[in-house]
Amino acid sequence: MAGIYLHIPFCQKACIYCDFHFSTLLKKKEAITEAIVKELKLRRAYLENKPVETIYFGGGTPTLLKHSQFERIFDEIFKEFKVVEFPEITVEANPDDITADKLNSLKSFGVNRLSIGVQSFFDEHLKFFNRSHNSNQAFNAVKTAQNLGIDNITLDLIYGFPQLTENQLEENLNKIDSLQVPHVSTYSLTVEPKTALHHLISKGKAPNLDDEVAAKHFELVRNFLKTKGFHHYEISNFGKPQFYSNHNSNYWLGKPYLGVGPSAHSYNLNTRSWNVANNSSYLKQLAANKLPHQEETLSTKDKFNEFILTGLRTKWGITFEGLQKFPQQMAEAFQRELNPLLSKSVLLKKEKGYVLNDEYWFKADGIAAELFQV
């Protein structure tokens, strides 16, 4: 099985924390749509005819596309790739873009999952983030989708910033609970270079972030959602049974995917490629029938380290089955590094592999680095 990711590089406004590739100039939407269609055609062989079980529109803000533009992209996907009968089709959306007409349009293409960028239900936080919606729009967007029969909804929530009190975080979580959505993605705010947030903090116009605050918020989020029946299946993701993100889970489980659009990444088990993160360059190269990406071939060491990194971020952990796919000397070196972590109960040995002790999940990436092959 495989997946297709489509990066739609447009937004109404620039959030202060975002370092994804996007543009607030919308005049090239039609040209980018046609280029994405062309890239799909040129890369039809990339997935080697593996069945496509997930399609994910990310960005940027995919809901800025018109019905006709979605139609062109979907037509090309179903023309060029072998898509399973009932694929998971996710579209990321901002609350202010969600209307009954927009959702009915998306449903006509088979879209069955929405990822709504709520971030907070407090208007002062949304204003600080430079979001384009308010808290009422966020609440109403979810209700609009549910009233139209779209129940597979995930909400994004940001924590770990100084302006957010624990009481406010609990109120955000209670609001999510009241909406009865089956999936939540939670992210600790980070300061990325060249973002507006980085500039504000460096100029002393916004408070710096505190790792201890973020860790406390993480525990509060995890404990709350667990009591509401959510499974914590990846560091940032909580889903009720049958409502995990199949698309994102496939990333963490090492399945192949094709990424289309400016800045999109692809992976076919042996190579990783990434498209140019520039709309004009992307258009120019495809106009010349050139693929707008760079590619690297993954070494066995690269594959092993990615297996460790992604495994420790999930409830499935580092599986024995996965370890058996690597050379014996790698497994032996891994075991030597692993033993001290087992003795301290940082990692736990389970029936199918090694998983992180719950109290260490917030430090997963650092722990993974201790187990890397260098």
URNORMO-V157279 format. One record per residue. RES is the residue in one small letter. SS is DSSP state (H for helix, E for strand, - for the rest). PHI is phi in whole degrees, 0 to 359 (NA if undefined). D_CENTER is the distance of its C-alpha to the mean C-alpha in Angstrom with 1 decimal. Layout:
# URNORMO-V157279
res,ss,phi,d_center
RES,SS,PHI,D_CENTER
RES,SS,PHI,D_CENTER
This chain:
# URNORMO-V157279
res,ss,phi,d_center
m,-,NA,18.8
a,E,211,16.1
g,E,225,13.3
i,E,235,13.1
y,E,248,10.4
l,E,239,12.1
h,E,265,11.5
i,E,257,13.8
p,-,270,15.0
f,E,223,16.8
c,-,217,16.9
q,-,290,19.9
k,-,222,19.7
a,-,261,18.2
c,-,293,16.6
i,-,292,18.3
y,-,261,15.4
c,-,278,13.1
d,-,242,13.5
f,-,288,11.3
h,-,281,13.9
f,-,199,15.5
s,E,224,19.1
t,-,268,20.9
l,-,268,23.6
l,-,264,23.1
k,-,290,26.2
k,-,262,24.5
k,H,302,22.4
e,H,293,24.9
a,H,295,25.3
i,H,295,21.6
t,H,302,21.4
e,H,295,24.5
a,H,292,23.1
i,H,298,19.9
v,H,300,22.4
k,H,293,24.5
e,H,296,21.8
l,H,303,21.0
k,H,295,24.7
l,H,292,25.2
r,-,251,22.5
r,-,300,23.5
a,-,270,24.7
y,-,299,21.6
l,-,272,20.5
e,-,54,24.2
n,-,65,24.5
k,-,293,22.1
p,-,298,21.3
v,E,270,18.0
e,E,253,16.7
t,E,221,13.3
i,E,230,12.7
y,E,227,9.6
f,E,262,10.5
g,E,237,8.2
g,E,178,9.9
g,-,62,12.0
t,-,230,13.3
p,H,301,13.8
t,H,290,16.3
l,H,283,18.6
l,-,288,19.6
k,-,279,22.9
h,H,306,23.8
s,H,296,25.6
q,H,286,22.7
f,H,301,20.4
e,H,300,23.5
r,H,298,24.0
i,H,291,20.5
f,H,297,20.7
d,H,303,24.3
e,H,290,23.5
i,H,300,20.8
f,H,286,23.2
k,H,281,26.0
e,H,264,24.7
f,-,235,22.6
k,-,272,23.6
v,E,264,21.3
v,E,296,21.9
e,E,297,23.8
f,E,233,21.2
p,E,287,17.7
e,E,280,14.6
i,E,239,13.8
t,E,251,11.0
v,E,232,11.4
e,E,285,9.7
a,E,214,12.9
n,-,271,14.8
p,H,306,17.5
d,H,288,20.3
d,H,267,19.5
i,-,273,19.8
t,-,230,23.3
a,H,300,25.0
d,H,297,25.8
k,H,298,22.2
l,H,291,21.0
n,H,296,24.0
s,H,298,23.4
l,H,296,19.8
k,H,299,21.4
s,H,295,24.0
f,-,264,21.6
g,-,95,20.4
v,-,298,17.1
n,-,232,16.8
r,E,212,13.6
l,E,243,12.5
s,E,246,9.6
i,E,257,11.9
g,E,276,11.5
v,E,286,14.4
q,E,72,14.0
s,-,195,17.7
f,-,257,20.7
f,-,250,23.0
d,H,298,24.1
e,H,294,25.1
h,H,288,21.6
l,H,297,20.2
k,H,294,23.1
f,H,299,22.5
f,H,287,18.8
n,-,65,20.4
r,-,286,18.4
s,-,266,20.1
h,-,236,20.5
n,-,243,22.5
s,H,294,22.3
n,H,295,24.5
q,H,297,22.4
a,H,296,19.4
f,H,298,21.6
n,H,293,23.3
a,H,298,20.2
v,H,296,19.2
k,H,296,22.9
t,H,299,23.2
a,H,297,20.5
q,H,296,22.1
n,H,295,25.5
l,-,265,24.7
g,-,89,23.6
i,-,265,19.8
d,-,260,19.2
n,-,276,15.8
i,E,234,14.0
t,E,241,11.1
l,E,248,11.7
d,E,272,9.9
l,E,224,12.5
i,E,255,13.5
y,E,224,16.2
g,-,83,18.3
f,-,242,20.1
p,-,300,23.9
q,-,287,24.5
l,-,264,22.8
t,-,276,25.5
e,H,297,25.0
n,H,296,26.9
q,H,292,24.5
l,H,298,21.5
e,H,297,23.4
e,H,296,24.2
n,H,300,20.5
l,H,293,19.9
n,H,295,23.2
k,H,295,22.2
i,H,298,19.1
d,H,299,21.4
s,H,295,23.9
l,H,278,21.6
q,-,57,21.1
v,-,276,17.5
p,-,266,16.4
h,E,209,12.9
v,E,223,11.6
s,E,250,8.5
t,E,241,10.5
y,E,226,10.3
s,E,285,13.5
l,-,301,14.5
t,-,235,15.0
v,-,257,17.5
e,-,263,16.6
p,-,303,19.6
k,-,70,20.9
t,-,270,19.1
a,H,297,21.3
l,H,297,20.5
h,H,301,21.8
h,H,295,24.8
l,H,298,25.6
i,H,290,25.5
s,H,295,27.5
k,-,267,30.1
g,-,74,30.4
k,-,266,29.3
a,-,213,26.6
p,-,290,26.6
n,-,287,24.8
l,-,276,22.2
d,-,233,23.5
d,H,298,21.9
e,H,293,24.3
v,H,297,23.2
a,H,299,19.5
a,H,295,20.6
k,H,296,22.7
h,H,298,20.1
f,H,301,17.8
e,H,296,20.8
l,H,298,21.6
v,H,300,18.2
r,H,299,18.2
n,H,295,21.9
f,H,297,21.7
l,H,293,19.0
k,H,297,20.8
t,H,292,24.0
k,-,262,22.5
g,-,91,21.8
f,-,275,18.0
h,E,267,17.2
h,E,272,15.2
y,E,259,13.7
e,E,207,11.1
i,-,316,11.6
s,-,262,9.2
n,E,233,9.4
f,E,230,12.7
g,E,223,13.9
k,-,282,17.4
p,-,309,19.1
q,-,75,18.2
f,-,235,15.0
y,-,296,12.4
s,-,283,9.4
n,H,295,11.3
h,H,297,8.9
n,H,292,6.4
s,H,300,9.7
n,H,295,11.3
y,H,301,9.4
w,H,289,10.7
l,-,267,13.9
g,-,79,14.6
k,-,273,15.0
p,-,286,15.4
y,E,208,13.4
l,E,253,14.6
g,E,252,12.8
v,E,236,15.1
g,-,109,15.7
p,-,303,16.2
s,-,77,14.1
a,-,290,12.2
h,E,253,12.3
s,E,227,14.0
y,E,209,15.2
n,-,235,18.3
l,-,84,19.2
n,-,241,21.7
t,E,230,20.3
r,E,233,17.3
s,E,228,17.5
w,E,216,16.0
n,E,283,17.3
v,-,299,19.2
a,-,265,17.5
n,-,205,20.4
n,H,298,21.1
s,H,295,24.9
s,H,295,24.7
y,H,302,22.3
l,H,296,24.8
k,H,296,27.8
q,H,292,26.8
l,H,290,26.0
a,H,298,29.3
a,-,267,31.0
n,-,61,29.4
k,-,252,27.6
l,-,281,24.1
p,-,273,22.3
h,E,220,20.7
q,E,252,21.5
e,E,219,21.4
e,E,230,22.0
t,E,269,23.4
l,-,278,22.1
s,-,282,24.9
t,H,300,25.4
k,H,294,24.7
d,H,301,21.4
k,H,296,20.4
f,H,296,21.8
n,H,295,20.0
e,H,292,16.6
f,H,299,17.7
i,H,292,18.7
l,H,299,15.7
t,H,289,13.1
g,H,297,15.8
l,H,290,16.6
r,-,277,13.2
t,E,238,13.8
k,-,289,16.8
w,-,281,18.0
g,-,68,18.7
i,E,268,20.7
t,E,279,22.5
f,H,299,26.1
e,H,300,25.5
g,H,292,23.0
l,H,298,25.4
q,-,293,28.2
k,-,277,26.7
f,-,252,27.4
p,-,304,30.9
q,H,300,33.0
q,H,296,33.5
m,H,291,29.7
a,H,297,29.7
e,H,292,32.9
a,H,295,31.5
f,H,300,28.4
q,H,297,30.7
r,H,296,32.8
e,H,286,29.8
l,H,287,28.6
n,H,306,31.9
p,H,298,32.1
l,H,289,28.7
l,H,291,30.0
s,H,294,33.2
k,-,266,31.5
s,-,61,29.3
v,-,290,26.2
l,E,248,25.3
l,E,238,26.7
k,E,271,28.0
k,-,244,27.2
e,-,299,28.4
k,-,250,25.8
g,E,163,24.8
y,E,253,24.0
v,E,234,21.6
l,E,286,21.2
n,-,301,23.5
d,H,311,21.7
e,H,290,23.2
y,H,252,21.6
w,H,301,17.9
f,H,293,17.3
k,H,250,18.9
a,H,304,17.1
d,H,295,16.4
g,H,294,20.0
i,H,292,21.4
a,H,302,19.7
a,H,299,21.3
e,H,293,24.6
l,-,257,24.3
f,-,292,23.4
q,-,276,26.1
v,-,243,27.5
